[in-house]
Amino acid sequence: MDLASIPALLIAIMALWLGSYVVNRNPRSRAAQVFGLLALEFVILYLAELAPAFTQDAAILYVTRRMALAVGNLAPPTGLHLALAMTTPPRPLQRWAITLMISYLIGAFWATYYLILPPEGFTATFPALAGLINEPLLVIVLRNTFFTLNLGAGTIHLLRSYKEAASPLLRRRLLLFMLCFPVAALAMTLGFISFVAPLSRVWGDIAILFAAALVAYAVVQHGALLPERALARNFFYTVFSGGLVVAYVLLILFIEQYLTPTLSFQAPFVTVLIIVFLVAIFQPVRDWLQMQAERLFFRQDVQREDLLRSLSQDLVETADLGEWLERSLSAVGDRLHLRWGLIATRSNDEGPFRVRATYGPAGVSAGGELASALALADEPFFAAGDDAPVSPSPAPLAARIPLTVGDPARQVGALLLGHKLSGEPFSPGEQAMLLTLASQLTLAVENARLQEHVVRMLEEARARGQELRQRDQALQAGLDVILSATSAPSAEEGARPLRICCLGPLEVYRNGERITQWGGEKAGGRQAEAIFAFLVARHRQGVTKDELLDLLWPELDLASAENNLHRTLHALRRALEPNLGPRQPSSYVIYRRNRYWLNPAVPVWIDAEEFTGAFARARRLENRGLGDEALIQYRRAEALYRGEYMQDAPFLADSLHVEATRAHLRETCAALMLRLGRYHEEGGQFAEALEYYQRGLAQDPDHEGLREAVEQLEERMQPVAGID
């Protein structure tokens, strides 16, 4: 291989590298896909140009040249397609769709022309093509005109997009790609001149190599055709890696060209060994050279990254947040040579800012309060001149970075820094390091806040649990007292002024005497009884006036209904307390928070509550292994359940207001019957057990436990019946 072939080799290598680099990093982008296709076409073109350096076989050269000409005619429409696809909005691509389609059709025509037309159909025109493919001057002119039109259309479109671009970064990307089109036109012109004049084709290859370098710079330095997550130092690393690969390839070619003939080896034995050796040492050599290059060219960046990495490791190993904040601020202050700095945090989103760490003359001591006006900020601030806001320190403020968690309104702290001793502003790299440090500070402060909250919640839960255990022990002592198994009022019940039986027929006893007269001269007794029943049903929630009006007088207008309600409430209070004075408030029926209540301060005995309480006590006793005491409570609960909840309460018995409570009590009764049936079945009283099971099914026909108990009991009773 001579020196004139090196530019073509470099173009093929760069095209392969750039195409693979872009497609691998942004495979779903249409522009990246088109760029990959264009790079593949250039690889084929310049490998075909390099073919004479590797073989002198006329047939192979004929095929490669024909293939190169075919692929070369597809490159101009692909370049135009890339220029259109690089524009972010889809509008330009739709506007130019017809032009692009015509360009591809013409390119496909020329590609087919060079693939299928026999060489005998051409007339020799230029000696440079003799023996390969001969074409008339008119064909060359038409083909170059087609190339020029595509390059011109792509340049015009990129120029318009450049003028409309709002982002400086996008303008730089478009400018670099736009420069490639006139450079390609120059290379095409030089190539055409090389056919008619004594001019080497290497100049055209050098022009294309320059265009490839522009594309490489746009891709890896400015992120063209790449997603936003491309790394900042990609340009250096990728060019460095590409250069290393090129050096390896040139070394292999040199060995094959000069060393193998010198050693008189017929087989490429030395070349194979060298390739194996270079492949083995490529990655270690690349890593070592990259590390040395980083220390040489990116020393500041590497030192900043090492600092952040060490602070992050310290955060994992240090349990004290204040100590870590002090250490972090000191490390950053020493690294950037700051005049002063401070870190302030707050315990909650509304609390004051407290200084946790200081560096230099910060103006506020650790533990002191920092004014919210100095700490609160919507976004990071870096002073570029004399535009610094108020500073807590005598020295001016150079940077203020809020420590926010997700929502900018949730600011957990602030990082305030003074100027550097040199007076220079923070560089972009230093700003990026400070923003990363602020993210670490935010996570550390938020984690500390969460840990404090968890510890506080655990302590409260522990104290609450201890209190509940003490209360439970006190309640157990009272609840586990063996009560009478009959329904007769106990001494405790008799001490209560009101005794309410709402399981079955509604019965209310006042000081042992049943209330039979609910209404007065101007108020209906059924309505007064219904209001009382509703208050009992809503013992813990109360009843609104609208609920009472809808239940009792839905057909009346509001004024008449309210008048009836007041008269009925007056009669109800009199029925409960016959000796109530004219303006004396009732002890039983009260009105608070827009609701009527059965006064919770007055002791009231309600059979429904006693029923569920007795059943719950029985289950606790049973779980503790006290079967006899549990059976007494089950018996008591059985005696209390006289029938459906609010069975005959006026207006309320058929309403939806009591359905949920009624269903719950039915389920409890079914469970009660199951437990009593089990006790009798275990005692051999099968008939009594079956009766309890059937009573439970009458309350809850779908109770699976009762159904299984009946089936198993009937199976046990069959042998007994057969013996009898």
C-alpha positions in Angstrom: 0.0 0.0 0.0 1.4 3.4 -1.0 1.0 6.7 0.8 -1.7 7.9 -1.6 -4.0 5.1 -0.3 -3.8 6.2 3.3 -6.6 8.9 3.1 -9.0 6.4 1.6 -8.1 3.9 4.3 -8.7 6.5 7.0 -12.0 7.5 5.4 -13.2 3.8 5.5 -12.1 3.4 9.1 -13.8 6.7 10.2 -17.0 5.9 8.3 -17.2 2.4 9.9 -16.4 3.8 13.4 -18.8 6.8 13.2 -21.7 4.8 11.8 -21.4 2.1 14.4 -20.9 4.7 17.2 -24.1 6.6 16.3 -26.3 3.7 15.6 -25.3 1.8 18.7 -26.0 4.8 20.9 -29.2 6.0 19.3 -30.7 3.0 17.4 -34.3 4.3 17.4 -33.5 7.7 15.9 -34.4 8.1 12.2 -31.5 10.5 11.6 -29.1 8.1 13.3 -30.4 5.2 11.1 -29.9 7.3 7.9 -26.4 8.3 9.0 -25.5 4.7 9.6 -26.7 3.9 6.0 -24.6 6.8 4.6 -21.5 5.6 6.6 -22.0 2.1 5.2 -22.1 3.4 1.6 -18.8 5.3 2.2 -17.2 2.2 3.7 -18.1 0.3 0.5 -16.9 3.1 -1.7 -13.5 3.5 -0.2 -12.9 -0.2 0.3 -13.5 -0.5 -3.5 -11.0 2.3 -4.1 -8.4 0.5 -1.9 -8.9 -2.8 -3.8 -6.0 -2.2 -6.3 -3.6 -1.9 -3.3 -4.5 -5.4 -2.3 -5.1 -7.3 -5.5 -4.3 -7.0 -9.3 -7.0 -9.4 -10.4 -8.8 -7.7 -13.2 -12.1 -9.5 -12.6 -12.2 -8.6 -8.9 -11.3 -5.0 -9.7 -14.0 -4.9 -12.3 -16.7 -6.1 -9.8 -15.6 -3.8 -7.0 -15.4 -0.8 -9.3 -18.9 -1.6 -10.6 -20.2 -2.0 -7.1 -18.6 1.3 -5.9 -20.2 3.2 -8.8 -23.6 1.7 -8.0 -23.4 2.5 -4.3 -21.9 5.9 -5.0 -25.1 6.9 -6.8 -27.1 6.1 -3.7 -24.9 8.3 -1.5 -26.3 11.7 -2.7 -29.9 11.0 -1.9 -28.9 9.4 1.4 -27.0 12.6 2.3 -30.1 14.7 1.4 -32.2 12.4 3.5 -29.9 12.9 6.4 -30.1 16.7 6.1 -33.9 16.4 6.2 -34.0 13.9 9.1 -31.8 16.0 11.3 -34.5 18.7 11.6 -36.5 18.1 14.8 -40.0 19.1 13.6 -41.6 16.7 11.0 -42.8 19.6 8.8 -39.7 20.0 6.6 -39.5 16.3 6.0 -43.1 16.2 4.7 -42.5 19.3 2.5 -39.4 17.7 0.9 -40.8 14.2 0.7 -41.5 14.4 -3.1 -38.0 15.8 -3.7 -36.4 13.0 -1.6 -38.5 10.3 -3.4 -37.4 11.6 -6.8 -33.8 11.7 -5.7 -33.9 8.1 -4.5 -35.5 7.0 -7.7 -32.8 8.7 -9.8 -30.1 7.2 -7.6 -31.6 3.8 -7.9 -31.7 4.2 -11.7 -28.0 5.1 -11.9 -27.2 2.2 -9.5 -29.1 -0.2 -11.7 -27.4 1.3 -14.8 -24.0 0.4 -13.5 -25.0 -3.0 -12.2 -26.7 -4.5 -15.2 -25.4 -2.7 -18.3 -22.7 -4.8 -20.0 -19.3 -3.1 -20.4 -19.5 -3.6 -24.2 -22.1 -0.9 -24.3 -19.7 1.8 -23.1 -17.3 3.9 -25.2 -13.9 4.5 -23.9 -13.6 8.1 -22.9 -10.9 8.4 -20.2 -7.7 6.4 -20.0 -8.0 6.3 -16.2 -11.0 4.0 -16.5 -9.6 1.8 -19.2 -10.0 -1.9 -18.5 -12.5 -1.2 -15.7 -15.8 0.6 -16.7 -15.9 2.9 -19.6 -18.7 5.6 -19.9 -19.3 8.5 -22.3 -18.8 12.1 -21.3 -22.6 12.8 -21.3 -23.2 10.1 -18.7 -20.6 11.6 -16.4 -22.0 15.1 -16.8 -25.5 13.9 -16.0 -24.4 11.9 -13.0 -22.4 14.8 -11.6 -25.3 17.2 -12.2 -27.4 14.8 -10.1 -24.8 14.8 -7.4 -24.6 18.6 -7.4 -28.4 19.0 -7.1 -28.6 16.7 -4.1 -25.7 18.5 -2.4 -27.2 21.9 -3.1 -30.7 20.9 -1.9 -29.2 19.5 1.4 -27.1 22.7 1.9 -30.2 24.9 1.3 -32.3 22.9 3.8 -29.6 22.9 6.5 -29.1 26.7 6.0 -32.8 27.4 6.5 -32.9 25.1 9.5 -29.8 26.9 10.9 -31.5 30.3 10.6 -34.7 29.0 12.3 -32.9 27.2 15.1 -33.4 28.7 18.6 -30.8 26.6 20.5 -27.1 27.6 20.1 -26.1 23.9 20.4 -28.5 23.0 17.5 -27.1 25.8 15.4 -23.5 24.5 15.9 -24.6 21.0 14.9 -26.3 22.2 11.8 -23.4 24.4 10.8 -20.9 21.6 11.0 -23.1 19.3 8.9 -23.8 22.1 6.5 -20.0 22.6 5.9 -19.7 19.0 4.9 -21.9 19.5 1.8 -19.6 22.1 0.0 -16.6 20.1 1.1 -18.2 17.0 -0.6 -18.9 19.1 -3.7 -15.2 20.1 -3.7 -14.1 16.5 -3.4 -16.4 15.5 -6.3 -15.0 18.4 -8.4 -11.4 17.3 -7.6 -12.3 13.7 -8.5 -13.8 14.8 -11.8 -10.7 16.9 -12.6 -8.4 13.9 -11.8 -10.1 12.0 -14.7 -9.3 14.7 -17.3 -6.1 16.2 -16.0 -2.9 15.0 -14.3 -4.2 15.5 -10.8 -4.1 12.8 -8.1 -7.3 11.5 -6.6 -5.7 11.8 -3.2 -6.8 15.5 -3.0 -10.4 14.5 -3.3 -9.9 11.9 -0.6 -8.3 14.4 1.7 -11.4 16.7 1.2 -13.7 13.8 2.1 -11.5 13.0 5.1 -11.8 16.6 6.3 -15.6 16.3 6.0 -15.5 13.1 8.0 -13.5 14.9 10.7 -16.2 17.7 10.8 -18.9 15.0 11.2 -16.9 13.3 13.9 -16.5 16.6 15.8 -20.2 17.3 15.5 -21.2 13.9 16.7 -18.9 13.3 19.7 -18.3 16.8 20.9 -21.7 18.5 20.3 -23.9 15.4 20.6 -25.3 15.5 17.1 -27.4 12.4 16.3 -26.9 11.2 19.9 -29.3 11.1 22.8 -28.9 13.8 25.6 -27.2 11.3 27.9 -24.0 11.3 25.8 -20.9 11.9 28.0 -19.1 15.2 28.0 -15.7 13.7 27.2 -16.9 11.4 24.4 -15.0 13.4 21.8 -11.6 12.8 23.3 -12.2 9.2 24.2 -13.7 8.1 21.0 -11.2 9.9 18.8 -8.5 8.5 21.0 -9.8 5.0 20.6 -10.3 5.4 16.9 -6.8 6.7 16.5 -5.5 3.7 18.5 -7.4 1.4 16.2 -6.0 3.1 13.1 -2.5 2.9 14.5 -3.0 -0.9 15.0 -4.3 -1.3 11.5 -1.4 0.6 10.0 1.0 -1.4 12.1 -0.4 -4.6 10.8 -0.3 -3.4 7.2 3.3 -2.3 7.7 4.3 -5.7 9.1 2.5 -7.5 6.3 4.0 -5.1 3.6 7.6 -5.0 4.7 8.4 -7.5 7.5 6.9 -10.6 6.0 8.8 -10.4 2.7 12.0 -9.7 4.7 11.5 -12.9 6.7 10.7 -14.8 3.5 7.5 -16.3 5.0 5.0 -17.4 2.3 2.1 -17.7 4.7 1.0 -14.6 6.8 2.3 -16.4 9.9 3.9 -13.3 11.5 0.8 -11.1 10.7 -1.5 -13.6 12.5 0.7 -13.7 15.5 0.9 -9.9 15.6 -2.9 -9.6 15.3 -3.4 -12.1 18.2 -0.9 -10.2 20.3 -2.4 -6.8 19.6 -6.0 -8.0 20.3 -4.7 -9.4 23.7 -3.1 -6.2 24.8 -5.5 -3.7 23.2 -7.8 -3.2 26.2 -5.1 -2.9 28.9 -3.1 -0.5 26.7 -6.2 1.5 25.9 -7.1 1.8 29.6 -3.6 2.8 30.6 -3.3 5.4 27.9 -6.8 6.7 28.8 -5.9 7.0 32.4 -2.6 8.9 31.5 -4.6 11.1 29.1 -7.1 12.0 31.8 -4.4 13.0 34.2 -2.7 15.1 31.6 -5.7 16.7 29.8 -8.6 16.4 32.3 -6.8 16.7 35.7 -9.3 19.2 37.1 -12.3 17.0 36.1 -10.7 13.9 37.5 -9.9 15.6 40.8 -13.4 16.9 41.1 -14.8 13.4 40.4 -12.5 11.9 43.0 -13.6 14.4 45.5 -17.3 13.6 45.0 -16.6 9.9 45.1 -14.7 10.2 48.4 -17.5 12.3 49.9 -20.1 9.8 48.8 -18.1 7.0 50.4 -17.7 9.1 53.6 -21.5 9.5 53.7 -21.9 5.7 53.8 -19.4 5.3 56.5 -20.3 8.3 58.7 -23.3 8.0 61.0 -23.3 11.7 62.1 -24.9 14.0 59.5 -23.4 17.1 61.0 -19.9 15.7 60.9 -20.3 14.7 57.3 -21.6 18.2 56.3 -18.6 19.8 58.0 -16.2 17.4 56.3 -17.9 17.9 52.9 -17.9 21.7 53.1 -14.3 21.8 54.2 -13.2 19.5 51.4 -15.0 21.7 48.8 -13.7 24.9 50.3 -10.1 23.7 50.3 -10.5 22.3 46.8 -11.9 25.5 45.3 -10.0 27.9 47.6 -13.2 29.6 48.8 -13.3 32.6 51.1 -16.3 31.2 53.1 -19.3 28.9 52.9 -22.1 27.4 54.9 -24.7 24.7 54.8 -28.1 25.3 56.4 -31.0 22.7 56.8 -34.4 22.6 58.4 -36.2 19.9 60.2 -39.5 20.3 58.3 -40.7 22.1 55.3 -42.0 25.1 57.2 -39.4 25.3 59.9 -36.5 27.8 60.1 -33.1 27.2 58.5 -30.3 26.2 61.0 -26.7 26.4 60.0 -25.2 22.9 60.3 -21.7 23.6 58.8 -19.5 26.6 58.2 -16.2 27.3 56.3 -14.3 30.5 56.9 -16.0 33.8 58.0 -19.5 32.8 57.1 -21.1 35.4 59.3 -23.3 32.9 61.1 -22.1 30.3 63.6 -23.0 26.7 63.5 -26.4 26.2 65.2 -27.5 29.7 64.4 -30.6 30.6 62.5 -30.3 31.7 58.8 -32.8 34.1 57.5 -35.3 32.5 55.0 -34.6 35.4 52.6 -31.0 34.2 52.4 -31.8 30.5 52.1 -34.9 30.2 50.0 -34.4 30.1 46.2 -36.2 28.7 43.3 -33.1 27.6 41.3 -29.3 27.6 41.7 -27.5 30.9 41.5 -23.9 31.5 40.4 -22.6 35.0 40.4 -21.1 36.2 37.1 -20.2 39.7 38.2 -21.6 42.2 40.7 -25.1 40.8 40.6 -24.7 38.8 43.9 -27.7 39.0 46.3 -27.5 39.8 50.0 -24.9 37.7 51.8 -24.8 36.6 55.5 -21.1 37.0 55.4 -19.2 40.3 55.1 -17.8 38.9 51.9 -20.1 38.8 48.9 -22.1 35.7 47.9 -20.9 33.7 44.8 -23.2 30.7 44.8 -26.5 29.8 46.3 -27.9 26.3 45.6 -31.2 25.2 47.2 -31.4 21.7 48.4 -34.8 20.6 47.1 -36.5 17.2 47.1 -38.5 16.7 43.9 -40.8 19.7 44.1 -38.9 23.0 44.3 -41.3 24.1 47.1 -39.9 21.3 49.3 -36.5 22.9 50.2 -34.7 21.0 52.9 -31.7 23.2 53.0 -29.3 25.6 51.2 -25.6 25.6 50.2 -24.2 29.2 50.2 -20.6 29.8 49.0 -18.4 32.9 48.8 -16.0 33.8 46.0 -12.7 32.0 45.4 -9.6 33.6 46.7 -8.5 34.3 43.1 -11.7 36.2 42.5 -12.5 34.1 39.4 -16.1 32.9 38.8 -16.9 29.3 39.0 -16.1 27.4 35.8 -18.8 25.2 34.2 -17.0 22.1 35.6 -16.9 23.5 39.1 -20.6 24.5 38.8 -21.4 20.9 37.7 -19.5 19.6 40.7 -21.3 21.9 43.1 -24.7 20.8 41.7 -23.8 17.2 42.1 -22.6 17.9 45.7 -25.9 19.7 46.3 -27.7 16.5 45.2 -25.7 14.4 47.6 -26.4 16.9 50.4 -30.1 16.8 49.6 -30.2 13.0 49.8 -28.2 13.0 53.1 -30.4 15.7 54.7 -33.7 14.0 53.6 -32.5 10.6 54.8 -31.6 12.1 58.1 -35.0 13.7 58.3 -36.7 10.4 57.5 -34.7 8.6 60.0 -35.6 11.1 62.7 -39.2 10.8 61.7 -39.1 7.0 61.9 -37.4 7.1 65.3 -39.9 9.5 66.6 -42.8 7.4 65.2 -41.3 4.3 66.7 -40.9 6.0 70.1 -44.5 7.3 69.9 -45.7 3.8 68.9 -43.8 2.2 71.7 -45.3 4.6 74.2 -48.7 4.2 72.8 -48.4 0.5 72.8 -47.4 0.5 76.4 -50.4 2.7 77.2 -52.7 0.4 75.3 -51.4 -2.6 77.1 -52.0 -1.0 80.4 -55.5 0.0 79.4 -56.2 -3.5 78.0 -55.1 -5.0 81.3 -57.4 -2.7 83.2 -60.2 -3.4 80.8 -59.6 -7.2 81.0 -59.9 -7.1 84.7 -63.4 -5.6 84.4 -64.6 -7.3 81.2 -63.7 -10.8 82.4 -65.9 -10.6 85.4 -68.4 -13.4 85.2 -71.8 -11.9 84.5 -75.1 -13.4 85.0 -76.3 -15.7 82.2 -79.8 -14.4 82.3 -81.2 -11.3 80.7 -82.2 -9.7 84.0 -80.5 -6.4 84.6 -77.3 -6.6 86.7 -76.4 -4.2 89.5 -74.4 -2.3 87.0 -77.3 -2.1 84.5 -79.7 -1.1 87.2 -77.4 1.8 88.1 -77.7 3.3 84.6 -80.7 5.6 84.1 -81.6 4.2 80.6 -81.7 0.6 79.5 -82.3 0.1 75.8 -83.3 -3.2 74.2 -83.1 -3.0 70.4 -82.5 -6.7 69.6 -86.1 -7.7 68.8 -88.9 -5.3 69.8 -87.7 -1.9 70.9 -88.0 -1.5 74.6 -86.6 1.4 76.7 -86.5 1.4 80.5 -86.0 4.6 82.6 -84.9 3.7 86.1 -86.4 0.3 85.7 -89.7 1.5 84.3 -90.6 1.0 80.7 -91.4 4.0 78.6 -94.7 3.5 76.7 -95.7 7.1 76.0 -93.4 8.8 73.5 -95.4 11.6 72.0 -97.3 14.6 73.4 -100.5 16.4 72.7 -99.1 18.0 69.5 -96.5 15.5 68.5 -96.8 11.9 67.2 -95.5 9.1 69.4 -94.3 7.0 66.5 -92.1 9.9 65.2 -90.6 10.5 68.7 -89.9 6.8 69.1 -88.3 6.8 65.6 -86.0 9.7 66.5 -84.9 8.0 69.7 -84.3 4.7 67.8 -82.3 6.6 65.1 -80.2 8.3 67.9 -79.5 4.8 69.4 -78.5 3.4 66.0 -76.2 6.4 65.5 -74.9 6.3 69.1 -71.3 7.2 68.0 -72.0 9.3 64.9 -75.0 11.5 65.6 -77.9 12.3 63.2 -78.2 15.4 61.0 -81.5 17.3 60.8 -81.8 16.6 57.1 -81.6 12.8 57.8 -84.4 13.1 60.3 -86.6 15.2 58.0 -86.0 12.8 55.1 -86.9 9.8 57.3 -90.0 11.2 59.0 -91.6 13.9 56.8 -90.3 13.5 53.3 -93.5 14.7 51.7 -93.7 18.0 53.6 -92.1 21.3 52.7 -89.1 22.4 54.7 -90.8 24.8 57.0 -93.6 22.4 58.0 -91.1 19.5 58.4 -88.8 21.6 60.7 -91.8 22.7 62.8 -92.8 19.1 63.2 -89.3 18.1 64.1 -89.0 20.7 66.9 -92.3 19.7 68.4 -91.4 16.0 68.3 -87.9 16.6 69.8 -89.6 18.5 72.6 -92.0 15.6 73.3 -89.1 13.1 73.1 -87.1 15.0 75.8 -90.2 15.1 78.0 -90.8 11.4 77.5 -87.2 10.7 78.6 -87.2 13.2 81.4 -90.7 14.0 82.7 -89.5 16.4 85.3 -87.5 18.5 82.7 -88.0 22.3 83.3 -89.3 24.6 80.5 -85.9 26.0 79.6 -83.7 23.3 81.1 -81.5 21.4 78.6 -82.0 17.8 78.2 -79.5 15.3 79.6 -80.1 12.7 76.9 -80.8 14.4 73.6 -78.3 17.2 72.7 -77.4 19.2 69.6 -73.7 19.7 68.8 -71.7 20.2 65.6 -74.9 20.4 63.5 -76.0 16.9 64.7 -78.4 15.5 67.2 -76.8 13.0 69.7 -77.7 10.6 72.4 -75.5 12.3 75.0 -72.4 10.1 75.3 -71.7 11.6 78.8 -74.8 9.9 80.2 -74.3 6.1 81.0 -76.7 4.1 78.8 -77.1 0.3 78.6 -77.8 -1.0 75.1 -78.3 -4.7 74.5 -76.8 -4.7 71.1 -73.5 -3.4 72.5 -73.7 -5.8 75.4 -74.3 -8.7 73.0 -71.2 -8.0 70.9 -69.2 -7.3 74.0 -70.2 -10.6 75.6 -69.3 -12.5 72.4 -65.9 -10.7 72.3 -65.2 -11.5 75.9 -66.2 -15.2 75.4 -63.7 -15.4 72.4 -60.9 -14.0 74.5 -61.6 -16.3 77.4 -61.8 -19.2 75.0 -58.5 -18.3 73.4 -57.0 -18.2 76.9 -58.2 -21.8 77.6 -61.0 -20.7 80.0 -63.8 -22.8 78.4 -66.3 -22.7 81.3 -66.0 -18.9 81.7 -66.3 -18.5 77.9 -69.5 -20.6 77.9 -71.1 -18.4 80.5 -70.5 -15.3 78.2 -71.8 -17.2 75.2 -74.9 -18.0 77.1 -75.3 -14.3 78.1 -75.0 -13.3 74.5 -77.6 -15.8 73.5 -80.0 -14.5 76.0 -79.5 -10.9 74.8 -80.2 -11.7 71.2 -84.1 -11.6 71.2 -84.5 -10.9 67.5 -83.6 -8.7 64.6 -82.0 -5.3 65.3 -84.6 -2.5 65.5 -87.2 -5.1 64.6 -90.3 -2.9 65.1 -88.7 0.6 65.3 -91.1 3.0 63.6 -89.9 4.3 60.2 -86.4 2.9 60.9 -87.0 -0.9 60.7 -87.3 -1.0 56.9 -84.7 1.8 56.2 -81.2 1.4 54.9 -79.9 3.2 58.0 -79.8 0.0 60.1 -79.0 -2.6 57.4 -75.2 -2.6 58.0 -75.5 -3.0 61.8 -78.3 -5.6 61.4 -76.1 -7.6 59.0 -73.1 -7.5 61.4 -75.2 -8.6 64.3 -76.7 -11.5 62.2 -73.1 -12.7 61.4 -72.2 -12.4 65.1 -75.3 -14.4 66.1 -74.4 -17.1 63.5 -70.9 -17.3 64.9 -72.4 -17.5 68.4 -74.7 -20.4 67.4 -71.7 -22.2 65.9 -69.7 -21.9 69.1 -72.6 -23.0 71.3 -73.3 -25.9 68.9 -69.7 -27.0 69.2 -69.9 -27.0 73.0 -73.0 -29.2 72.9 -71.6 -31.5 70.2 -68.4 -32.0 72.2 -70.6 -32.9 75.2 -72.5 -35.5 73.2 -75.7 -33.5 73.0 -76.2 -33.9 69.3 -79.8 -32.8 69.1 -79.2 -29.6 71.0 -76.1 -28.9 68.9 -78.1 -29.4 65.7 -80.7 -27.0 66.9 -78.0 -24.3 67.5 -76.5 -24.9 64.0 -80.0 -24.6 62.4 -80.7 -21.4 64.4 -77.4 -20.0 63.1 -78.2 -20.9 59.5 -81.5 -19.1 59.9 -79.4 -15.9 60.6 -76.8 -16.5 57.9 -77.8 -19.2 55.4 -74.5 -18.9 53.5 -72.3 -19.5 56.6 -69.8 -22.2 55.4 -68.8 -23.2 59.0 -72.4 -23.9 60.0 -73.1 -25.9 56.8 -70.1 -28.1 57.4 -71.0 -28.5 61.0 -74.5 -29.7 60.1 -73.3 -32.2 57.5 -70.6 -33.6 59.9 -73.1 -33.8 62.8 -75.7 -35.6 60.7 -73.1 -38.2 59.6 -72.3 -38.8 63.3 -75.9 -39.1 64.3 -76.8 -41.7 61.6 -75.1 -44.7 63.4 -76.7 -43.7 66.6 -80.2 -43.7 65.0 -79.5 -47.1 63.4 -78.6 -48.6 66.8 -81.8 -47.3 68.4 
